[in-house]
Amino acid sequence: MQAFWPSMRLLCCRARFQPRAIYCALACAFAAPVAAQTCPDLSAYYPDSDPDWSAIEARLAPLMTQCLRSTEYFALRGAAQLNSGMVAESLDSLERALLLDPDNGAAQIDYAEALFQQGQLFSALALNEQILDRGDLPANLQPALAARQQTWQSMTQQTSFQADLLAGYDTNLNGAPDPDLITLTLSGEPVFLPLSEEFRPVSGPYLNPRLGMRYRQLAPDHQHNFSAEMRGRASEDQESDLFQIGARYAFVKPGPASSWQVGTGMSHLFFGGSALYSATEANGRYQWNRPGACRPFTTLAAQHQLYHEQQRLNSLEAKASAGLSCPRTGENSQQQWNIDIGWVHSEPLRSGRPGGVREGWQLNMDWQANWQDNTFRALVNHTQLDDRRGYSPLLAGGAARWLERSYVLFQYRRPLNWAVQDTSLLVNLYHQRQRSNIELFRTYDNTFEVGFSFRF
């Protein structure tokens, strides 16, 4: 096998490699004999210890018509293009080199690197493993190629942690109704009942810590995603303190024309030191992929809601929605738009739930932009639900309740050049408004918080 032909003129690199050129420089130890008689001797085009790859590529370009059948020419030019940042062009040149000689070791080494830089991790891993299994692999190259294999293999399992610590101010810590008076219906007549102070909105500062973990395992045709988090909110009004734990799992099947995923999750919420509710969920999503254009998707989700103190509120909620995901890339910015609208149905699991079955719709809009290391995000949600039967004979004359809930979240994130890596400044501004034909469910809430986010 001549693909690893040890020509002395190719040892010009002398193992003095720049970090970015290491794999092409290693490939200098591999070269096949000139395949085409019309192609000139390429000795003068091989790099020295401090190569200018762009200049080498420019010198090689005019020789293409003479070297159309030379695997050495396309391997060398592909290496020059790869180390000049011309990844797409290098893939084309290296593919030509391998078509002319599939055993060209120099081209194989650089082709694996080009595949990796283009995001084709598993193709790069498979090719690099084939190179390591070759019987004619020079012994001095084996350690570097094995190290590359180990580095790439480690990327198939990714674990990250995030810790946030924010301080803020909330105008309605306890989620109390906004009106001062509640209208009761007694003996067919309206009676106005003033709310006592303990049921009025409580405002004040709070501290909001959060700890999250993400794990992703990649495979050639699918991936597993798992996340877990704990978050809390502590304030002077201990009766409204929150603590929540949750975990989610998703199986993702990407593809060039479409992608889909299925997942499950659970969450548990404590309010005022007592367990409020637990929820378990199953969901699925299907998306049609269209490069450079908005991608339509549809989702289905079902959630079981268990209220620990009021069992009659237990329910099974289903949601079906459709939407668009629209990436936008500018000269100095990247944007992502997501919008979806769906139908919501909530079925009580026990008789006696006020209002009975609930149905409605929900609209979600999510915009995120990255510009000069700054990240801006805006979330908008609107939900409308209608009860099928009267909520209570004591409220609004037993009328069926309707709810309209809207919220807006603005978020700003900026990296900080601290000694601790991956530290960001985080600012959140939140507004929520809920309207209803029953005063008890009319609420208003504003929140502002600022703090730091740490990723490790």
ZICOR-V998004 format. One record per residue. RES is the residue in one small letter. SS is DSSP state (~ for helix, > for strand, _ for the rest). PSI is psi in whole degrees, 0 to 359 (NA if undefined). Layout:
BEGIN
res=[RES & RES]
ss=[SS & SS]
psi=[PSI & PSI]
END
This chain:
BEGIN
res=[m & q & a & f & w & p & s & m & r & l & l & c & c & r & a & r & f & q & p & r & a & i & y & c & a & l & a & c & a & f & a & a & p & v & a & a & q & t & c & p & d & l & s & a & y & y & p & d & s & d & p & d & w & s & a & i & e & a & r & l & a & p & l & m & t & q & c & l & r & s & t & e & y & f & a & l & r & g & a & a & q & l & n & s & g & m & v & a & e & s & l & d & s & l & e & r & a & l & l & l & d & p & d & n & g & a & a & q & i & d & y & a & e & a & l & f & q & q & g & q & l & f & s & a & l & a & l & n & e & q & i & l & d & r & g & d & l & p & a & n & l & q & p & a & l & a & a & r & q & q & t & w & q & s & m & t & q & q & t & s & f & q & a & d & l & l & a & g & y & d & t & n & l & n & g & a & p & d & p & d & l & i & t & l & t & l & s & g & e & p & v & f & l & p & l & s & e & e & f & r & p & v & s & g & p & y & l & n & p & r & l & g & m & r & y & r & q & l & a & p & d & h & q & h & n & f & s & a & e & m & r & g & r & a & s & e & d & q & e & s & d & l & f & q & i & g & a & r & y & a & f & v & k & p & g & p & a & s & s & w & q & v & g & t & g & m & s & h & l & f & f & g & g & s & a & l & y & s & a & t & e & a & n & g & r & y & q & w & n & r & p & g & a & c & r & p & f & t & t & l & a & a & q & h & q & l & y & h & e & q & q & r & l & n & s & l & e & a & k & a & s & a & g & l & s & c & p & r & t & g & e & n & s & q & q & q & w & n & i & d & i & g & w & v & h & s & e & p & l & r & s & g & r & p & g & g & v & r & e & g & w & q & l & n & m & d & w & q & a & n & w & q & d & n & t & f & r & a & l & v & n & h & t & q & l & d & d & r & r & g & y & s & p & l & l & a & g & g & a & a & r & w & l & e & r & s & y & v & l & f & q & y & r & r & p & l & n & w & a & v & q & d & t & s & l & l & v & n & l & y & h & q & r & q & r & s & n & i & e & l & f & r & t & y & d & n & t & f & e & v & g & f & s & f & r & f]
ss=[_ & _ & _ & _ & > & _ & _ & ~ & ~ & ~ & ~ & ~ & ~ & _ & _ & _ & _ & _ & ~ & ~ & ~ & ~ & ~ & ~ & ~ & ~ & ~ & _ & _ & _ & > & _ & _ & _ & _ & _ & _ & _ & _ & _ & _ & _ & ~ & ~ & ~ & _ & _ & _ & _ & _ & _ & _ & ~ & ~ & ~ & ~ & ~ & ~ & ~ & ~ & ~ & _ & _ & ~ & ~ & ~ & _ & _ & _ & _ & ~ & ~ & ~ & ~ & ~ & ~ & ~ & ~ & ~ & ~ & ~ & ~ & _ & _ & _ & _ & ~ & ~ & ~ & ~ & ~ & ~ & ~ & ~ & ~ & ~ & ~ & ~ & ~ & ~ & _ & _ & _ & _ & ~ & ~ & ~ & ~ & ~ & ~ & ~ & ~ & ~ & ~ & ~ & ~ & ~ & _ & _ & _ & ~ & ~ & ~ & ~ & ~ & ~ & ~ & ~ & ~ & ~ & ~ & ~ & _ & _ & _ & _ & _ & _ & ~ & ~ & ~ & ~ & ~ & ~ & ~ & ~ & ~ & ~ & ~ & ~ & ~ & ~ & ~ & ~ & _ & _ & > & > & > & > & > & > & > & > & > & > & > & > & > & > & _ & _ & _ & _ & _ & _ & _ & _ & _ & _ & > & > & > & > & > & > & _ & _ & > & > & > & > & > & > & _ & _ & ~ & ~ & ~ & _ & _ & _ & _ & > & > & > & > & > & > & > & > & > & > & > & > & > & > & > & _ & _ & _ & _ & > & > & > & > & > & > & > & > & > & > & > & > & > & _ & _ & ~ & ~ & ~ & _ & > & > & > & > & > & > & > & > & > & > & > & > & _ & _ & _ & _ & > & > & > & > & > & > & > & > & > & > & > & > & > & > & _ & _ & > & > & > & > & > & > & > & > & > & > & > & > & > & > & > & _ & _ & _ & _ & _ & _ & > & > & > & > & > & > & > & > & > & > & > & > & > & _ & _ & _ & ~ & ~ & ~ & _ & > & > & > & > & > & > & > & > & > & > & > & > & > & > & > & _ & _ & _ & > & > & > & > & > & > & > & > & > & > & > & > & > & > & > & > & _ & _ & _ & _ & _ & _ & _ & _ & _ & > & > & > & > & > & > & > & > & > & > & > & > & > & > & _ & _ & > & > & > & > & > & > & > & > & > & > & > & > & > & > & > & > & > & _ & _ & _ & _ & > & ~ & ~ & ~ & _ & > & > & > & > & > & > & > & > & > & > & > & > & > & > & > & > & > & _ & _ & _ & _ & _ & _ & > & > & > & > & > & > & > & > & > & > & > & > & > & > & _ & _ & ~ & ~ & ~ & _ & > & > & > & > & > & > & > & > & > & > & > & > & > & _]
psi=[128 & 4 & 332 & 40 & 118 & 73 & 133 & 329 & 347 & 358 & 22 & 336 & 327 & 30 & 14 & 90 & 142 & 149 & 318 & 337 & 8 & 317 & 327 & 324 & 322 & 323 & 342 & 339 & 350 & 128 & 146 & 156 & 154 & 127 & 337 & 130 & 332 & 344 & 130 & 168 & 126 & 11 & 320 & 349 & 353 & 146 & 155 & 199 & 341 & 74 & 147 & 92 & 325 & 319 & 321 & 317 & 319 & 325 & 327 & 330 & 315 & 344 & 0 & 317 & 336 & 341 & 30 & 340 & 20 & 110 & 329 & 318 & 311 & 328 & 317 & 317 & 320 & 322 & 318 & 319 & 318 & 316 & 0 & 4 & 8 & 70 & 314 & 317 & 322 & 324 & 319 & 315 & 317 & 327 & 322 & 318 & 320 & 334 & 322 & 325 & 95 & 341 & 13 & 105 & 322 & 315 & 322 & 316 & 312 & 328 & 321 & 318 & 319 & 319 & 317 & 315 & 335 & 359 & 5 & 72 & 313 & 328 & 320 & 318 & 316 & 318 & 318 & 325 & 322 & 321 & 317 & 333 & 356 & 138 & 339 & 17 & 121 & 138 & 328 & 347 & 340 & 315 & 317 & 319 & 325 & 321 & 321 & 318 & 318 & 319 & 314 & 322 & 325 & 338 & 349 & 348 & 114 & 125 & 133 & 154 & 151 & 132 & 127 & 142 & 113 & 149 & 142 & 185 & 131 & 133 & 352 & 74 & 324 & 5 & 34 & 159 & 151 & 321 & 151 & 333 & 144 & 130 & 117 & 151 & 107 & 126 & 35 & 1 & 144 & 134 & 128 & 122 & 115 & 138 & 137 & 165 & 327 & 343 & 9 & 158 & 136 & 124 & 157 & 174 & 162 & 167 & 134 & 96 & 153 & 139 & 126 & 155 & 140 & 138 & 132 & 129 & 121 & 143 & 166 & 326 & 9 & 175 & 155 & 129 & 131 & 137 & 150 & 149 & 155 & 137 & 155 & 169 & 123 & 134 & 181 & 334 & 86 & 337 & 344 & 12 & 145 & 148 & 129 & 139 & 148 & 160 & 146 & 149 & 143 & 137 & 121 & 132 & 92 & 161 & 162 & 325 & 329 & 163 & 154 & 161 & 152 & 150 & 173 & 163 & 166 & 154 & 154 & 129 & 131 & 137 & 123 & 29 & 357 & 149 & 126 & 300 & 161 & 145 & 138 & 145 & 148 & 140 & 164 & 153 & 138 & 132 & 135 & 127 & 128 & 108 & 131 & 8 & 170 & 142 & 116 & 149 & 162 & 147 & 150 & 138 & 146 & 137 & 133 & 124 & 121 & 117 & 119 & 327 & 338 & 87 & 334 & 349 & 354 & 141 & 166 & 119 & 134 & 148 & 135 & 130 & 164 & 150 & 190 & 142 & 120 & 104 & 145 & 128 & 123 & 188 & 318 & 17 & 160 & 137 & 153 & 122 & 132 & 134 & 136 & 154 & 139 & 169 & 138 & 135 & 127 & 117 & 122 & 143 & 346 & 151 & 154 & 2 & 129 & 130 & 340 & 222 & 140 & 139 & 154 & 201 & 163 & 139 & 131 & 136 & 133 & 119 & 133 & 136 & 136 & 122 & 115 & 54 & 2 & 138 & 125 & 139 & 142 & 129 & 132 & 132 & 137 & 128 & 135 & 127 & 143 & 131 & 148 & 335 & 172 & 141 & 311 & 139 & 345 & 348 & 125 & 37 & 27 & 19 & 153 & 133 & 143 & 148 & 138 & 115 & 129 & 142 & 155 & 133 & 125 & 133 & 140 & 132 & 134 & 128 & 145 & 137 & 68 & 171 & 328 & 123 & 156 & 49 & 136 & 149 & 134 & 128 & 128 & 138 & 122 & 138 & 132 & 141 & 128 & 130 & 153 & 160 & 353 & 124 & 330 & 339 & 16 & 117 & 161 & 132 & 133 & 137 & 137 & 132 & 150 & 145 & 204 & 147 & 132 & 129 & 135 & NA]
END
